[in-house]
């Protein structure tokens, strides 16, 4: 399935992971499978003292799995970890921390109602005769962060911290946890994802200041950041290490090529299958000056049958809220939404579903799926609404047929309609969410990051499916964080900032696609 | 993934069936047979038709209805603790309507309606005011018991109407009507749970309310219905119970809450919602009914019975609770 293009750009002068030299941290031949999915395949990497390593790869490339293995959250099936030349096995994060390896999480890992120093000492409190030595912890914590050059008041409650300060506290915690080690290894998992520009700079300065006191592994989707901060970059793709290059030799393009590594963007997103303007039908969805409180709007847009309308914007631009508003989940306080000829003033989710709008949320685990229910129950969850008219009984045959059809049509890999969704892979789970709307032939789909966290193969199938749907006249509002994807898929793209569209939607018809740069300029 | 991948995975799934799964599935059966065997050998009277029908089965019906009532709120991850007070209230209302207002048969729908109203009240406070159902029904447990006791004036009230009594006390082909009502309602709740939209949403809500909401269901409505149903079933239990003994004392229904929840959980409906169903609740009910009857026949002191029942309940819950879904037990 996957073409095995190895873009191995290892320079002769670069450290070879297998030479067993004086590396701070070394990983040899790590493999890990979950059931039938091979998440990591023979991955090796080595980090020198004082180095900042970049680790990049698409969603599902295995970055998180690797980090989890490095910190003892997961155990590798094969392979070996070395810290300062010593072979080690971590069975939990605490053991990893004892060797100086700690992770700063994507989702912040601190307790907001507690004070800074309490978080710093969480789980390792200083006690005397069973009584907490608060004053001692507070003083030592303040001295500790001051020494790192981190400017926070550890006596303050964390909920009063800015987002940036929380991040700083997390990094301080990572140092604190591993302070027994002479050379801590700090893994930063997408640390800038939620930061404002100024916050990013502060973070980079901190990493630069501390680079002779620790080794950093920097995981990020933002390639320019990785290029800015790291000395060397590893690229993971489909669970394999496909490139290892010095930052000096790398560019955004070479990294991207290594990450995607298979074909041109046009083929990947099936651009030739995109509906031409002349093929689009009537206007299916119209939003007329819709506002939600202070966060969204006024927004006006219209989407035609068969069209994919892309929406991009930075975190906090309101694009996710706009999706919720179209779903009926956020109240429209001013303006209206029309589906076909029906105008809805302040629709509920139920009204929107009645009108023919199906919403696919960003977080499928918490909002998209009943994980411990069957594929059948999940697939028919929307269609049971108006099953059999006024007869209270469900049409069990109809829902089974719809489920079997969906499994076939979307090639959902499941032992059968009655298997629990919990056991399916991420991609197949997402297909079940999509199947729910297909089962009742929903003409308008609002997708928020529909390919988030699913593997490359499943992504391609989702793209194919979107093309098939639009071919049948389905309209899609395609909200996304991944710019190449939104550009590749959409007919038009609206850029959001501060809850509103920036200018008119940008044309993205085949042959006339905007570049990422075009969009980014508008986004910030 | 190829077909071999799929079959591999099916094997995987099979292998994942743990000892705990087996205990959960077969536990109540094993317990029931164990108890029946024990009491068959230790007492002469247990295995007689008179005992099984008149004592075990009849006594089990009230508990069965209350346990079925409690199953639906628990399926959708809330809980109705007011069940026994609804039994009390509707029982008292039945007696008063027949004896003091001379309403005859009409007393039955009114009393059951009162139960549904009580359930509706629970459901609305829970859903619209967003008070945890645990607290709402703990409150109404006390309120409704108080109201019921005031109506009785603190002593047992009675009625005389042999015709109405046959609804509960008569028999068809040798089977007590009470038992037939119980079975009929039991089958009805199974249909509700597995063949209706209401039932489907109960399971779905018990697992994740957001998902159901985003799928377009009118969630508030479907969160209230289980409480109304609970009121209906407890009301029915209250009516049948008072018709059987043609009286209502200030403490009828008391002591039903704990065994009913125990029966629900033993039957495999997790307190965390989303799994189980009324079909197996009957197993838990039978275990408790047999245990009660057997202990009575053995002449075990009633206070000691309370201790044993409590221990059995905690033990059964500990064995049958679905831990996979729970991260933190609170």
Boltz contact constraints between the chains, C-beta under 6 A:
constraints:
  - contact:
      token1: [A, 36]
      token2: [B, 5]
      max_distance: 6.0
  - contact:
      token1: [A, 36]
      token2: [B, 9]
      max_distance: 6.0
  - contact:
      token1: [A, 349]
      token2: [B, 213]
      max_distance: 6.0
  - contact:
      token1: [A, 349]
      token2: [B, 214]
      max_distance: 6.0
  - contact:
      token1: [A, 349]
      token2: [B, 216]
      max_distance: 6.0
  - contact:
      token1: [A, 350]
      token2: [B, 216]
      max_distance: 6.0
  - contact:
      token1: [A, 350]
      token2: [B, 218]
      max_distance: 6.0
  - contact:
      token1: [A, 353]
      token2: [B, 216]
      max_distance: 6.0
  - contact:
      token1: [A, 359]
      token2: [B, 214]
      max_distance: 6.0
  - contact:
      token1: [A, 367]
      token2: [B, 210]
      max_distance: 6.0
  - contact:
      token1: [A, 367]
      token2: [B, 214]
      max_distance: 6.0
  - contact:
      token1: [A, 370]
      token2: [B, 204]
      max_distance: 6.0
  - contact:
      token1: [A, 370]
      token2: [B, 207]
      max_distance: 6.0
  - contact:
      token1: [A, 370]
      token2: [B, 208]
      max_distance: 6.0
  - contact:
      token1: [A, 370]
      token2: [B, 211]
      max_distance: 6.0
  - contact:
      token1: [A, 372]
      token2: [B, 207]
      max_distance: 6.0
  - contact:
      token1: [A, 372]
      token2: [B, 274]
      max_distance: 6.0
  - contact:
      token1: [A, 381]
      token2: [B, 215]
      max_distance: 6.0
  - contact:
      token1: [A, 382]
      token2: [B, 215]
      max_distance: 6.0
  - contact:
      token1: [A, 382]
      token2: [B, 216]
      max_distance: 6.0
  - contact:
      token1: [A, 384]
      token2: [B, 197]
      max_distance: 6.0
  - contact:
      token1: [A, 384]
      token2: [B, 200]
      max_distance: 6.0
  - contact:
      token1: [A, 385]
      token2: [B, 216]
      max_distance: 6.0
  - contact:
      token1: [A, 392]
      token2: [B, 196]
      max_distance: 6.0
  - contact:
      token1: [A, 393]
      token2: [B, 195]
      max_distance: 6.0
  - contact:
      token1: [A, 394]
      token2: [B, 195]
      max_distance: 6.0
  - contact:
      token1: [A, 413]
      token2: [B, 1]
      max_distance: 6.0
  - contact:
      token1: [A, 415]
      token2: [B, 10]
      max_distance: 6.0
